[in-house]
Amino acid sequence: MRRLIVCADDMGLHPGINAGILQCHKQGIVTSASLSPSGVAFEEACRLLRGVPELDVGIHLTLVGEASVSAPGTLPTLAPEGRFPKDYAVLFRRLLMRRVREEEVERELVAQVARVRDAGIAVGHLDSHQHVHLHPALLPVVIRVAQRFGVGALRAASRVIPMTAMKPALISLFARRGVTRIRRAGLRTPDVFLGLADTGRLDEARLLKLLRLLGRLPSGTGELVCHPGSGDAAIAAAYSWGFRWDAEAAALTSPAVREALGRERIQLVAYRDL
């Protein structure tokens, strides 16, 4: 039997994203949500999550694109004026040039996990915005933070499917190199990572294709990363990523997708089941 974690990212960034994730958990196949500690809708997300204790929750560690949890001025190399680099490419370039202090990264990630814990939310795993936690310079820090807080799992996998663009190939390289280190540290990971090449455009047809691909693999646990939401226009006013949040929500609640899970003999699980 193949198993699949369906994890919806970016909870806490926007009320429309919060609503879409909850809808896809209650009416669809989402089994896990990844909570952004620095999101403007974080407090609303925590309130909603307390009402659905069966939804597994991870932390979407954030080092790009958002404001820091730490106070402005306390992270001079990582988040000058309280803002992180705009995206993973800028962050990775700064890491390559050794312009980011590791101690600042660790202090900020500790603050992010502590904020979620202080809100009374049980944390099942760690992942990150734009998957930056897999970068070789950041992964040791993330492992230490996970161990400090007793978090038992990290997003990583020895195989990423499909790889049709540079970013999936780069993340796949980082993930393959990182899995051994993560597991040696006593942390759990899925075996396969799906959906990276379809970020922001995971419609029903693409999702059905991914399930067929997973169905051909040997037994093991995959993770499908997804980005559902409710109200494309409202979310796009805050985040001009070109995502189709409504289409992802429709796919994740589709009866055809439910039927495909049964046909491919795929069991839905959460990070807590690893």
ZAKETOR-543278 format. One line per 4 residues: number of its first residue (from 1); for each residue x, y, z of C-alpha. Coordinates in Angstrom, 2 decimals. Example, Ala and Ser with C-alpha at 12.3 -4.5 7.8 and 13.67 -1.06 7.14 Angstrom:
# ZAKETOR-543278
1) 12.30:-4.50:7.80  13.67:-1.06:7.14 $
***
This chain:
# ZAKETOR-543278
1) 0.00:0.00:0.00  1.31:3.44:-0.94  0.71:6.26:1.52  0.32:9.98:0.86 $
5) 0.59:13.07:3.04  -1.25:16.00:1.49  0.22:19.14:3.03  -1.23:22.59:2.33 $
9) 1.36:25.34:2.69  1.14:29.02:3.67  -1.57:28.86:6.34  -1.43:32.12:8.26 $
13) -0.39:34.30:5.32  -3.92:35.39:4.32  -7.51:34.76:5.47  -8.36:33.37:2.04 $
17) -5.56:30.83:2.30  -6.74:29.85:5.79  -10.28:29.35:4.49  -9.15:27.31:1.49 $
21) -7.01:24.98:3.57  -9.78:24.33:6.07  -12.22:23.64:3.23  -9.82:21.17:1.62 $
25) -9.30:19.40:4.92  -13.00:19.12:5.77  -14.28:18.38:2.26  -11.20:17.09:0.47 $
29) -7.92:15.24:0.86  -5.68:17.68:2.81  -4.24:15.89:5.85  -1.68:18.43:7.03 $
33) -1.30:22.21:7.12  1.94:24.15:7.24  1.60:27.28:9.40  3.55:30.48:8.67 $
37) 4.56:32.06:12.00  5.12:35.53:10.51  1.91:35.69:8.48  -0.55:38.54:9.01 $
41) -3.36:35.98:9.40  -1.40:33.85:11.89  -3.66:34.47:14.88  -6.78:33.69:12.86 $
45) -5.12:30.50:11.61  -4.35:29.38:15.16  -7.95:29.97:16.21  -9.20:27.92:13.28 $
49) -6.70:25.12:13.88  -7.83:24.73:17.49  -11.24:23.79:16.09  -9.85:20.96:13.91 $
53) -7.50:18.98:16.17  -7.47:16.09:13.69  -5.62:18.27:11.14  -1.89:17.66:11.46 $
57) 0.12:20.91:11.70  3.68:21.71:10.73  5.60:24.98:10.76  6.37:26.75:7.49 $
61) 9.70:28.22:8.55  10.14:31.52:6.76  13.40:33.18:5.72  12.26:34.85:2.48 $
65) 9.53:37.18:1.32  8.01:38.11:4.68  8.68:40.05:7.87  10.71:38.45:10.63 $
69) 9.22:37.37:13.95  12.26:38.90:15.65  12.16:42.64:16.18  13.47:44.93:13.39 $
73) 17.15:45.69:13.82  17.98:42.44:15.63  18.87:40.49:12.46  21.16:42.85:10.54 $
77) 22.48:40.27:8.04  19.34:38.14:7.65  16.48:40.64:7.81  17.61:44.28:7.70 $
81) 14.75:46.50:8.85  12.78:43.38:9.74  12.31:42.04:6.18  13.80:38.86:4.73 $
85) 15.30:38.62:1.21  12.58:38.67:-1.45  13.06:35.06:-2.58  15.20:31.94:-2.33 $
89) 17.58:33.05:-5.12  18.58:36.20:-3.22  18.95:34.29:0.05  21.04:31.54:-1.56 $
93) 23.30:34.15:-3.16  23.85:35.81:0.22  24.59:32.44:1.80  27.10:31.65:-0.95 $
97) 28.84:34.97:-0.29  28.70:34.32:3.48  26.77:37.49:4.15  24.25:35.86:6.50 $
101) 25.20:34.95:10.06  24.17:31.47:11.13  23.44:32.63:14.67  20.81:35.06:13.32 $
105) 19.14:32.28:11.32  18.95:30.03:14.36  17.66:32.78:16.63  14.89:33.65:14.17 $
109) 13.85:30.03:13.59  13.72:29.41:17.34  11.47:32.48:17.67  9.18:31.19:14.92 $
113) 8.75:27.74:16.46  8.29:29.25:19.91  5.53:31.52:18.60  3.57:28.55:17.31 $
117) 4.12:26.55:20.50  3.12:29.53:22.66  -0.14:29.69:20.71  -0.94:26.17:21.91 $
121) -0.49:24.47:18.54  1.06:20.99:18.51  3.79:20.78:15.88  4.27:17.59:13.87 $
125) 6.96:18.63:11.40  9.02:21.48:9.98  9.23:22.63:6.38  9.86:26.06:4.88 $
129) 8.71:28.78:2.53  10.26:28.08:-0.89  11.89:24.95:0.63  14.96:26.91:1.75 $
133) 15.48:24.67:4.81  17.05:22.09:2.48  19.97:24.36:1.56  23.18:22.74:2.90 $
137) 24.06:25.86:4.89  20.63:25.99:6.57  19.74:22.34:7.10  22.04:21.79:10.13 $
141) 20.41:24.79:11.82  16.92:23.48:11.10  17.84:20.05:12.47  19.09:21.64:15.70 $
145) 15.89:23.65:16.04  13.76:20.55:15.47  15.70:18.64:18.11  15.50:21.54:20.57 $
149) 11.70:21.57:20.39  11.21:17.81:20.04  9.76:18.03:16.52  10.11:14.58:14.98 $
153) 9.95:15.13:11.22  11.23:17.38:8.42  10.11:17.82:4.84  12.67:16.12:2.62 $
157) 12.68:13.09:0.35  15.16:11.01:-1.58  13.06:11.39:-4.73  11.21:14.38:-6.21 $
161) 8.70:13.83:-9.04  8.37:15.10:-11.62  11.48:17.19:-12.28  10.63:19.43:-15.22 $
165) 12.31:22.68:-14.22  15.47:24.02:-12.60  13.97:24.62:-9.17  12.63:21.03:-8.75 $
169) 16.03:19.71:-9.86  17.88:21.92:-7.37  15.53:21.04:-4.51  15.82:17.36:-5.44 $
173) 19.61:17.58:-5.21  19.46:19.30:-1.82  16.80:16.85:-0.58  18.69:13.72:-1.60 $
177) 21.82:14.98:0.08  19.92:16.02:3.19  17.77:12.94:3.83  20.61:10.83:5.18 $
181) 21.70:13.59:7.54  18.14:14.20:8.71  17.46:10.54:9.42  20.80:10.07:11.16 $
185) 19.69:12.86:13.50  16.68:10.73:14.45  14.14:12.69:12.42  11.64:11.21:9.97 $
189) 10.99:12.19:6.35  8.69:11.04:3.55  10.17:8.93:0.75  8.85:10.87:-2.25 $
193) 8.03:14.54:-2.80  5.33:15.46:-5.31  3.91:18.71:-6.69  6.96:20.97:-6.64 $
197) 6.90:21.48:-10.41  3.17:22.28:-10.20  3.37:24.89:-7.43  0.54:27.38:-7.82 $
201) -1.09:25.56:-10.74  -2.08:22.18:-9.34  -5.40:21.65:-11.11  -7.39:18.42:-11.25 $
205) -5.64:17.08:-14.37  -2.17:17.62:-12.92  -3.19:16.10:-9.60  -4.60:12.99:-11.27 $
209) -1.35:12.62:-13.21  0.69:12.84:-10.00  -1.45:10.17:-8.36  -0.90:7.88:-11.35 $
213) 2.87:8.43:-11.04  2.75:7.67:-7.32  0.70:4.55:-7.99  3.52:3.12:-10.12 $
217) 6.13:3.51:-7.39  7.04:0.88:-4.79  5.34:1.06:-1.40  6.32:4.00:0.76 $
221) 5.13:7.43:1.84  4.90:10.42:-0.46  4.17:14.03:0.34  2.10:16.19:-1.99 $
225) 2.67:19.88:-1.36  -0.24:22.09:-2.36  -1.45:25.69:-2.09  -5.24:25.91:-1.91 $
229) -7.10:29.10:-1.14  -10.47:30.77:-1.40  -10.76:33.94:-3.48  -7.99:34.33:-6.05 $
233) -8.45:38.08:-6.49  -8.23:38.91:-2.78  -5.16:36.74:-2.22  -3.48:37.99:-5.39 $
237) -3.85:41.56:-4.13  -1.47:40.62:-1.32  0.67:38.02:-3.13  1.32:38.53:-6.85 $
241) 2.70:35.03:-7.39  0.34:34.08:-10.19  -1.04:31.16:-8.18  -4.48:29.69:-8.90 $
245) -5.57:29.07:-5.32  -9.24:28.41:-6.17  -8.32:25.83:-8.82  -6.13:23.95:-6.34 $
249) -8.96:23.92:-3.81  -11.31:22.56:-6.48  -8.83:19.82:-7.38  -8.24:18.82:-3.77 $
253) -11.98:18.48:-3.14  -12.75:16.73:-6.45  -14.66:13.41:-6.35  -12.50:12.25:-9.27 $
257) -9.41:12.65:-7.12  -11.00:10.59:-4.34  -11.78:7.89:-6.88  -8.19:7.96:-8.15 $
261) -6.83:7.42:-4.64  -8.89:4.26:-4.36  -8.01:3.08:-7.86  -4.28:3.56:-7.24 $
265) -4.56:2.04:-3.75  -3.16:5.14:-2.05  -3.89:5.66:1.64  -4.09:9.20:3.01 $
269) -1.92:9.75:6.10  -0.35:12.67:7.99  3.14:13.45:9.24  2.19:11.98:12.61 $
273) 1.88:8.60:10.86  5.49:8.50:9.66 $
***
